Amino acid sequence: MTFFQSVVLGIIQGLTEFLPISSSGHLVFAQKVFNIKEALTFDVLVHLGTLVAVVAVFQEDIISILKRPWQRLTLLIIVATIPTVVLGIAFKDFFENLFESGKTLGVEFIATGLIIWFADRVKEKQKGIDEISYTDAAFVGLMQGIAILPAISRSGLTIAGALFRGINRETAARFSFLVSIPAIAGAALLDLKELVTQGLPPGMGLPYLAGPLAAAVSGYLAIKFMIRILQIGSIKGFAYYVWALGALVIVLQLAGKL
């Protein structure tokens, strides 16, 4: 992997992890288009880069949780994490096969757009972080579990799930990003376990530093941007984007170019 490729993949990972357009879908698409084989080590490192980004933005919440680990917010995050873990373990092989083939990318991008579009039309309610129920948290976690599919956006589905449950937009973004922390960390740990078995690739160099750094910076900016968009505007634009990308992917697949 070249330095340029690592930076591009890092930026894609950081931006699309937190914008509702699917990081995994974009990475699979980019790797197929540019014939890039992403090493497991690099995958672990860029995920850690995005983890750094979300921790940096929500450091106050995290410090609060560390000081009072069994507060209600902690329990809500745990409840939201359980469905994600169950779905991830139960359908691990199924998800991995979809990632390898990439056959469902186009349909999944379009499905992501539909969910975002409908969520944006939900009449906003004023349920804040203190009003989130455990049922709300479990529903958001279920949406996060579904988003393990390659081109289904994790942030898109968790924000949509929160909006469907009557949570206000700013809180929906905050809770979505907070529940991403154990999800991202868990995925990195699973990959790290496999990495220990495989061993580090030979010749690790600058690309393995540049990619994660690009993911951290772009991820930080994406989180800030997404929170601002939810505060003042509509997220329908993301739906139009993934619809267009999904249509492009389907056309390329039908033409045998992807």
CORDA-V912209 format. One record per run of one state. SS is the DSSP state (a for helix, b for strand, c for the rest). FROM is the first residue (numbers start at 1). TO is the last residue. If there is no record, write none. Layout:
ss: {SS | SS}
from: {FROM | FROM}
to: {TO | TO}
//
This chain:
ss: {c | a | c | a | c | a | c | a | c | a | c | a | c | a | c | b | c | a | c | a | c | a | c | b | c | a | c | a | c | a | c}
from: {1 | 3 | 19 | 23 | 35 | 40 | 58 | 59 | 68 | 72 | 91 | 92 | 102 | 105 | 122 | 127 | 128 | 129 | 132 | 134 | 147 | 154 | 165 | 167 | 168 | 169 | 199 | 207 | 233 | 236 | 255}
to: {2 | 18 | 22 | 34 | 39 | 57 | 58 | 67 | 71 | 90 | 91 | 101 | 104 | 121 | 126 | 127 | 128 | 131 | 133 | 146 | 153 | 164 | 166 | 167 | 168 | 198 | 206 | 232 | 235 | 254 | 258}
//
